[in-house]
Amino acid sequence: MKQSKKSFRHESLQDAETIQALLKSIARGFARGELVFSDDEDEIIMQPEGLMNLKVTSNQEENRHRVNIRITWQTEHNNKKKNKSLVIK
């Protein structure tokens, strides 16, 4: 059975102190094994587990500075799919 795609997106202006607090909340979520993202419109709950892929990029172009942090992982359910044998007759 295919799992439906779920997503959450939030964009807002924040000061450095608030962003630091949000990053700490994400770190605590990883520590307890559950990340909850929500705002007035939506919510998503994720359970990070196993090895995770971390990608950090940064760049500066004139007066625009950017830092991207991407963390991805696959759930055990998805890994089971990949381990199935293919038989063609």
Summary of the structure (lengths in Angstrom):
residues: 89
radius of gyration: 17.4
end to end distance: 23.9
largest distance: 61.2
contacts: 132
relative contact order: 0.13
helix: 27%
strand: 29%
